[in-house]
Amino acid sequence: MNQFIKSLFFVVPFFWMTFSNAQNEVHTEEVKQEIADTTFVNLKDYSQDFVYDMKYATEDNFLKAKVYDCAECLLRYKTVQALIAANKEFMKQGCKIKLFDCYRPLSIQKKMWEIVSNPEYVADPKKGSIHNRGGAVDITVVNAQGEELEMGTPFDFFGIQASHNYKKLPISVRANRKYLKSVMIQSGFNSFDSEWWHYNLKTGLNDKVSNQKWDCN
């Protein structure tokens, strides 16, 4: 009997220590929050490796008007992941993505339509564009010195020369466009034939048009 009691005194503290350790492990274990693919996030919160020239937050655009409150790049989380993957490929060659435009709230699309009501230049807000869905980016590539690779036309140049199908360009320009396009395609984006700078995430059209507002603070 005494031997049994001695054994019991040994087991109880051992059980209590094990239980306590288990409790501590539960409380100290880091909780990882999963983000839904369609959640809007700020690209800057996930990478510092991009260059920004957010044209519509300035008057340096074809509208000749500032229509964004601030120069932030919001996108769906899945678009951000794909864009970071593409940028890592460019960085292997000493280059980086430079962003001109990202997500565009529907209210901004309406404002742009009021300024230029021409579907050749601005998507009709009644239909919305993939920019309004958080799945499109307007970009170019810069080299290690921060200089844009020559693409033949400026951003938002509305002429046949901006098309991927236009061939009357120097070999170096065609090579730069091909480089941009090939990396973006392999990273999950589709090109837009008439604009060398515009890329859509392949799954982006499945998302709804949004009027999500960005935080300018």
Number of C-alpha atoms within 10 A of each C-alpha: 6 7 8 9 10 10 11 12 11 11 12 11 11 12 11 11 12 12 12 12 12 11 11 11 11 11 10 8 8 8 8 6 6 6 11 10 13 17 13 22 20 17 22 13 8 12 13 9 15 17 16 15 15 21 23 23 18 17 13 13 17 14 17 12 15 15 18 19 14 15 18 20 21 26 26 24 21 20 29 24 18 16 22 19 16 22 22 16 16 20 15 9 10 13 21 24 25 22 19 23 23 26 27 29 21 21 16 18 21 18 14 22 18 12 12 15 14 12 10 9 15 18 20 17 18 9 9 19 21 24 26 27 26 33 29 27 24 22 22 23 24 20 16 11 8 14 12 15 16 17 23 19 17 12 19 17 18 15 10 12 18 20 18 18 13 12 11 10 12 11 9 13 17 19 14 17 19 15 13 22 21 15 17 23 16 13 19 18 25 19 20 14 14 17 21 27 28 23 23 22 25 16 13 20 17 11 14 14 19 18 15 16 15 19 10 9 4
